Amino acid sequence: MSFGAVCRSGREGKVRRKPQGSGSKDKLVKIKQNKELGIIMRMVIQRVAHAGVTVSGQVIGSINKGFLILLGVEDSDTESIADKMVDKMGKLRIFEDEQGKTNLSLSDVGGEILVVSQFTLYADCKKGNRPSFIRAGAPALAEQLYEYVVSKCSGYAKKVAHGSFGADMKVELLNDGPFTIVLDSDELIKN
């Protein structure tokens, strides 16, 4: 199964440069500006019966029942934003209980997690037919935050597997439901 790019149109504008500083006020200003431009950390969470990722014909990560997470990172994302995203993902109650209601979390069902980096979640399809990925995070920062997210996921699942950052990966899954959620950091960050 292949995944198409998520195309999102929105108001584009110029970001005014603020004096650089290490204060939390500067970070909040940048987050607010990025929210106005539609720039956010993004997770596509799929409830799966099983999933796996292959690189060069070798399976490098696989899981049984749990979440396949496609992760997109932007340049202004931080570990703090990642913490909130992972916490929200880990507490989502989207597994069925005995009555068939989606009332159980990943840990309640002993679920597993497979995390795959996917910069194409930032595809801009407004102009022409070839998507632009300029909003995706720089590779060095994106890889750092990807590895951070993978490590944080271990607090919510008995097994955490992952893809290979920047590699040509083949992802296979059996979506259970189907049940897919797009989680954007702007839903979690308050003004």
C-alpha positions in Angstrom: 0.0 0.0 0.0 1.4 3.4 -0.8 0.7 6.7 0.9 -0.2 9.9 -1.1 1.0 13.3 0.0 -1.3 15.2 2.3 -2.1 18.4 0.4 -3.2 21.4 2.4 -3.9 24.9 1.2 -3.7 27.8 3.6 -2.8 31.4 4.0 0.8 32.1 3.1 2.6 35.1 4.4 5.9 36.5 5.3 7.3 35.8 8.8 8.7 38.9 10.4 12.1 38.3 11.9 12.3 38.8 15.6 15.5 39.3 17.5 17.0 35.9 18.3 16.9 35.0 21.9 16.7 31.9 24.0 13.6 33.0 26.0 10.3 31.1 25.9 8.6 34.2 24.7 10.6 34.0 21.4 9.7 30.4 21.0 6.0 31.1 21.6 6.2 33.9 19.0 7.7 31.5 16.4 5.1 28.8 17.2 2.3 31.3 16.8 3.7 32.6 13.5 4.1 29.0 12.3 0.5 28.2 13.3 -0.7 31.1 11.3 1.2 29.7 8.3 -0.1 26.2 8.9 3.3 24.9 9.9 3.1 22.2 12.6 4.4 18.8 13.7 2.2 16.2 12.2 1.5 12.5 13.0 -0.7 10.2 10.9 -1.7 7.5 13.3 -3.1 4.2 11.9 -4.5 1.5 14.1 -3.1 -1.7 12.7 -3.4 -5.4 13.1 0.2 -5.6 12.0 2.7 -3.4 10.1 6.3 -3.6 8.9 8.9 -1.5 7.1 11.5 -2.8 4.7 14.7 -1.2 3.4 16.6 -2.8 0.5 14.6 -5.9 0.8 15.2 -6.4 4.5 12.6 -6.0 7.2 14.0 -3.5 9.6 10.9 -3.0 11.8 7.7 -4.8 12.4 4.8 -4.8 14.9 1.7 -6.7 15.7 -1.5 -4.9 17.0 -0.8 -1.3 17.6 -0.1 2.0 15.9 1.8 2.8 12.7 2.9 6.4 13.0 3.9 8.5 10.0 5.8 11.5 11.5 6.4 14.8 9.8 8.7 17.4 11.4 9.1 21.2 10.7 12.0 23.4 11.5 10.4 25.1 14.5 9.4 21.9 16.2 10.9 21.2 19.6 11.2 18.3 22.1 8.5 20.0 24.1 6.1 19.8 21.2 7.2 16.2 20.5 6.5 15.4 24.2 2.9 16.7 23.9 2.3 14.8 20.6 3.6 11.5 21.9 1.6 11.9 25.1 -1.6 12.5 23.2 -0.9 9.6 20.9 -0.2 7.2 23.8 -3.4 8.1 25.6 -5.7 7.9 22.6 -8.5 5.5 23.4 -9.2 4.1 19.9 -9.2 0.3 20.6 -12.4 -1.5 21.2 -13.5 -2.7 24.6 -15.7 -5.8 25.4 -18.8 -3.8 24.2 -17.2 -2.8 20.9 -16.7 0.8 21.9 -13.5 2.6 21.2 -12.6 3.0 24.8 -9.1 1.4 25.3 -5.6 3.0 24.9 -2.5 1.4 23.4 -1.2 0.3 26.8 -4.6 -1.1 27.7 -4.4 -3.6 24.8 -0.6 -4.2 25.1 -0.1 -2.5 21.7 3.1 -1.9 19.8 4.3 1.1 17.8 6.1 1.5 14.5 7.3 5.0 13.7 8.2 6.0 10.1 9.6 9.4 9.2 7.6 11.0 6.3 8.5 14.5 5.2 5.9 14.3 2.4 3.3 15.1 5.1 4.3 18.7 4.4 3.6 18.6 0.7 2.3 21.9 -0.7 0.2 21.1 -3.8 -1.2 24.6 -4.5 0.9 25.4 -7.5 1.6 23.1 -10.5 1.5 19.4 -10.4 4.8 18.7 -8.6 4.5 19.1 -4.8 6.8 21.3 -2.9 8.3 20.1 0.4 9.9 23.4 1.5 8.0 23.4 4.8 9.5 20.1 5.9 12.2 20.3 8.5 15.9 20.3 7.7 17.2 16.8 7.7 19.5 17.2 10.7 16.8 18.6 13.0 14.1 16.3 11.6 16.3 13.2 12.3 17.1 14.4 15.8 13.4 14.9 16.6 12.4 11.6 14.9 14.9 9.7 17.1 13.5 11.6 20.1 9.9 10.7 19.3 11.0 7.0 18.9 12.6 7.0 22.3 9.6 8.7 24.0 7.2 6.1 22.5 8.8 3.4 24.7 6.9 4.9 27.6 3.6 3.9 25.9 4.2 0.5 24.3 5.9 -2.8 25.1 7.6 -2.7 21.7 8.7 0.3 19.6 10.1 -0.3 16.1 11.1 2.3 13.5 12.1 2.9 10.0 15.4 4.3 8.7 15.4 8.1 8.5 15.9 9.3 4.9 15.9 5.8 3.4 13.7 4.6 0.6 11.3 2.5 2.7 8.5 0.1 1.8 5.7 0.1 4.4 3.1 -2.6 4.7 0.2 -2.7 7.0 -3.2 -4.1 7.8 -5.3 -1.1 8.9 -7.7 -2.3 11.6 -11.1 -0.6 11.1 -9.8 1.2 9.1 -9.0 3.7 11.8 -6.7 6.6 10.9 -6.2 9.9 12.8 -4.2 13.0 11.7 -2.8 14.6 14.8 -1.4 18.2 14.4 0.5 20.0 17.1 -1.6 23.1 16.7 -4.4 21.1 18.3 -2.3 20.7 21.4 -0.6 24.1 21.8 -2.7 26.7 23.4 -2.2 30.4 22.6 
